[in-house]
Amino acid sequence: MGAQRANLEIRDRAGIFHSVGSFIYADKARAAQPRSRSAMGPADRKIEWVAPEELDAALLAVVRMGYSITPDAAVAGALDMLGFG
């Protein structure tokens, strides 16, 4: 695993992609877009496989759609948007 990690770090420094924690991104400037995983089976649909930036984008989208929303409803709406509801 060490050689793979070193290869990722070299590509990250070269600007081919960038990584944050255990997530790899193709474009640093592009904002994350929420994607529904509702068509995936349970084995392929894990919340821990969703990047924090995508979770933030879903939460922000739900809050923008709501005129008045409680924090719990915002989280539930974001999870539903991502296919976990």
N, C-alpha and C positions, 0 to 999 in steps of 0.2 A: 504494500500500500504506500510505502514511502516514495517509491519512484513515481507512482501516479500523482501523488500530492506535489512532488517537485515539478512534474510536467505541467500540472495545472497552474502552479505559481509562476512558472516561466511564461505561459500563455497569457496569464492575467497581467503580468508586467509588460508584455509586448502589446497589450491593448486588443488582443483577439477576442477576449471576453473579460468579464470581471466576476469576482465571487465575493459573497458576503456570508460568513459562517459556512454552512454546508450547502448553500444555494449558489448556482452558477447562472449568470445572466449574459445574454448576447450583446445587449446595448445599454450602456450606463445612463444614457440620456432619456431613454424611453420609459415612461411611467408604467407601472404594473397595471394590468387590466384584470378585473375579476372574471374567472372562468367557472362555469358550472360543471361539476363533476357528477351530476345526477345520473348520467347514462352509464357510469362506471359501476362495476361490481364492488361489493363491500371490501374485498381484499385489495382493490386498487384505489379505494377512496379513503385516504387517511389524512386527518387534519394536520398531522405533523409533517406531511409532505407538501403543504401549502406554504409558500414563502411569506414571511411577515409583511412584506410590501404588498402582496396580493390581499392578505387579510385586511390591512389598512385601507386599501383601495375599495374593497367591498363595504367596509364599515362606513367610509366616507360617502360612498354612493347611496347607501341606505339613509344616512342622516340627511343628505341633500334632498332626497325624495320626500322625506317626512316633514310636515309642517311643525308638528310637535311630537316628540318621540322620547320614550324613557330609555335609559341606558340598556336595560335588559331587552327591550324590543329592538333596539338598534343592533345588538349582538345577534339576536335570533334572526333578524332580517338578513344580516351579513352572512350568517351560516347557511340560511336558506338560499341566498344568491349563489353561494359556492357549491350548492348541491348536498349540503349536510343537514338540511331541515326535515 
